[in-house]
Amino acid sequence: MSLSYRWVIVAAGALMTCVALGAMFSLAIFLEPMALDTDWSRAGISSAMTLNFLVMGLGGFAWGAIYDRYGARIVVMTGAVLLGLALVLASRTGSLLVFQITYGVLVGLAASAFFAPMIALTTAWFDKNRSLAVSLVSAGMGVAPMTISPFARWLISAYDWRTAMLVIGIAAWALLVPAALLVRQPPKP
């Protein structure tokens, strides 16, 4: 594997953080259509975001331990599968509690599988240009609201919130699973 492969790691990391965090932060776009369709309170729906952040914090510890033991690929692949599954399940739920668990807990757990492991992996791949590489992976989070949220708004306008969340879940699988297959540990010096 050539050293230029390290830029593939950066691109995969940027894509993963963009899709995962974008899917999570798009809840604000879903809030009004969900409240109108389900009669769930806005506070109840919004509490899923609070759960996202709490679970992300705790999930980071667990994913970090798994990364240290088994490497990045298993962590990001599990996160990719879990993120798509959580969004698909959340799109089908008929109960606020089930939505809070699927979107709040599972999406938060999935989202935490990308940032820290990909930053650690990127750092391991680079000696020179390390700051640039880590910044580019982190930039995925900044691009997320400018990509996934408008896509969610367009889907909701064209269809409904359930279809939009389902499509985003399927798109997460389509983008993240192949990206996770690109993830490799750096060659030994």
Buried (B, 14 or more C-beta within 10 A) or exposed (E): EEEEEBBBBBBBBBBBBBBBBBBBBBBEBBBEBBBEEBEBEEEBBBBBBEBBEEBBEEBBEEBBEBBEEEBBBBBBBBBBBBBBBBBBBBBBBEEBEEBBBBBBBBBBBBBBBBBBBBBBBBBBBBEEBBEEBBBBBBBBBEBBBEBBBEBBBEBBEEEBBBEBBBBBBBBBBEBBBEBBEBBBEBEEE
